[in-house]
Amino acid sequence: MMSVESTPLFDGLNAAAVRTLRSRSIERRFAPDGVLFIAGAPSRGLFVILEGAVRVVRTRGGRQHVIHLEGPGGTLGEVPLYVGGGYPATAIASAPTRCAVISRETLDTMIASDPRLAWRLLERLATRVRGLVDRIDALATQDVASRLAAYLLARAGTDGTRQVTTVGGTQSELAEELGTVREVVVRHLRLLQQAGILRRTGRRQYEVLQIEALRSAAGVEA
């Protein structure tokens, strides 16, 4: 079971910073579809995911759009923590999730004890920005079929079976991740199966049968 001090953000900090972290962080648990925070609400602190998965979404025109996904070791809630105001998006657990919540005051004390933490926080924020730029680029330049193929390719196992499990569980959540609707995802999954590229092996489970064809569909050069 992951502890907050063993996450990549805090691993290896000095003893004083770790003591502060242990004594002041608050653990929270969320059931699937539980809301960690909603858009517009004031900051509750930095969320560090210890177990589970969370999707951060914006709602427009009655549709949810995934901004980013986070799993164990991931962080959430940086924007209002750093600059004030409300959360720019809503965070929803996609699985049973355990988080540590850390206040700005606690982070200030930890940074005073170990300044390396400031650089780690900046690095995580910069990585998030890069990921958002990549997502915008994919939405602007790739159609849904290519985005689905890239999604499956990124999650195909490197062993001989190449098993894929859809993240978040439901086809609706997968549609949110790809910036489309469930019906479109279902249609393209069916087309991949009809083409012999993909085979369904169970509930939300697929096997990639033709990895090179999937790479081609994703626009990835061999």
N, C-alpha and C positions, 0 to 999 in steps of 0.2 A: 504494500500500500504506500503510495507516494506521500511524503510529508512536504510541507511547504518549503522547508529549508533545503530540500534535495532537488527542487525544480531548477531548471537551467538558469533562471533569473537570479536565484539566490545561492546556488551551490558554490561553496568555496569562499564565501564572505567571512570576514573575521569574526571572532567570538562575540564581540560586543554587539555587532549588527545582528547576528543570529539570535542572541538572547532577547534583543528588542523584538525581533520578528516573532519568536515563539510566544512571548508574553502578551503581545498586543494584537496579533492577527486573530480573526474570528472565523470559525468554520461554518459554512452554510451548505445545506443539501437541497437538491431540487429533483423532483420527479420528472419523467419525460413530459415535455410541453410546459413545464414550469417556467415562469418568467423571472429571470434574474434582475432585470431592470427594463423600464419602458422609455421610449423616446420622449424627451422633454423633462424627465424627472431629474432632480438634483443628484449630484454625485454621492455615492455611498462608499466610495473608495476604489482601490484597484482590486479587481477580481483575478485570482490566479486559479486556474483549473487543475485540480489534483486527480480527478477521475471523471470520465464521461465525455460528453461532446456538447458544444453550444454553437448555435448559428445566430448571427447578428443580422437583422433584417430591417428594411424600410418598407413601408406600405404606401402604395400610390394607386389610385383608381381601383381600390378593392383588391389589389394583388400585392403579395409580399415578394420582395426581391432580396436575395441574400447579398450582404455586403462582404462578409468573410465568415469563415468557420474556424473554430478553435477546439483543440483537444487537450489532453493532459500536458501541463507545462505552459499552455497558452495563457495570455492575459487579455483582459477586457476592461473597458471603462476609462481608458487613459485621457480622452479628450476633456471631459468636464473636470477631471481630477487636476489637470495641468492648467487649463485656461478658464475654468468656471463655466457657468451656464448649465443647460441640461444635456442629457445624453442625446447624441444625434441619431440614434437608432435603438431598436429593441433587441434584447438578448434572450433567447429561448433555448432551454435544454432539449437536446435531441435524444438523450438517453439519461438514465440515472446519473446525476452529476454531483460531485463534491467540490466545493471551492473554498479558498481562503480569501477573506476580504480584509484589505489592509488600508488604513486611513492615510491621508496625505501627511499628517503629523508624524505618523510612524515611519513613513518613508523618509521624511526630513531627518529624523533622528538617526535612521540607519545610514543615510548618505553622509551625515556628519561623522559617523563611526567608520565608514568604509566608502570613500568617494568612488570606488569602482562601480558601485551600484548605479550612479548617475549615467555612466557611459552605457551600461547594460540596458537601462530604460530607454535611452536615446536609440540604441541599436534596434531594440524591439519596435519602436515607433517607426524608424526608417524602413525596417523590413515590412511592416504593415503597409506603409505608403507604396513601396515597390509592388507588393501584392495587389493593391488596389489599382495601380496603373496597369499591371498585367491583365487584370480582370476587365478593365475598361477597354483595353486593346482587343481582347478576345471578343467582347460583346460587339465591338464596332467592326471587326474584320472577319469574324467567323460566323457561319450560319449555325443553327441549332444542331444539325447532324454532325458537324465538325466538332462542336463543343462537347457533345455527348461522347463522341469517339475519343476525344482527348481525355475526358473525365474517366472513361473506362480504362484507357491505356495507362493512365497514371496510377490506377489502382489494381492493375493486373498483376498477379503473383509472378515472381521470378522463378518459381519452381515449375515442374512440368505441367501442372494442372491449370495454371493461370486463372485461379478463381477470383471473382470480383464480388464484393458485397457493396450494395449501394449505401452510401453514407447517409445517416439520418433516418434511414429505414423506409420511408414512404416515397412513392413516386411523386407525390405533390412536393415534398421537400427537395427531391432531386430536381424537379422543374424549377423551384425557386433558385437553387444553386446555379442552374443553367440560364436563368433569365427568360423562362418561357412558361407554358402551362402544362398540366399533367397530360392532357390529351396528346400533345405534340410529342412528349417524351415516350408515351406508350407506343405511338405510331412508329417512331424511329427505332425503338428497341425491337419492335416486331420486324421491321425491315432488316435490321442487322441479323436477326435470327433466321429470317427467310433466305438471306444471302449466305448462310452457313458460316458467318463470322462469329456469331455468339450463340451460346446454348444455355437455356435456363435450366438450372440444376436444383432449384428450391425456392422458397419464399425469399425474395430479394437477393437471390444468389444466381450468379451467371458464370459461365466458363468461356474464355476466349479461345476459339478454335483456330482462327487465322490471324495471328498477331500482326503479320505484315499488311494484311488487308485493313486491319484496324488502324495501323499507323498511317496508311494511305488516306483513309477516311478522315483522320485527324489532321492531315496536312503535314505530317512529320516525315522528313526525309530519312531514307534508310541509311 
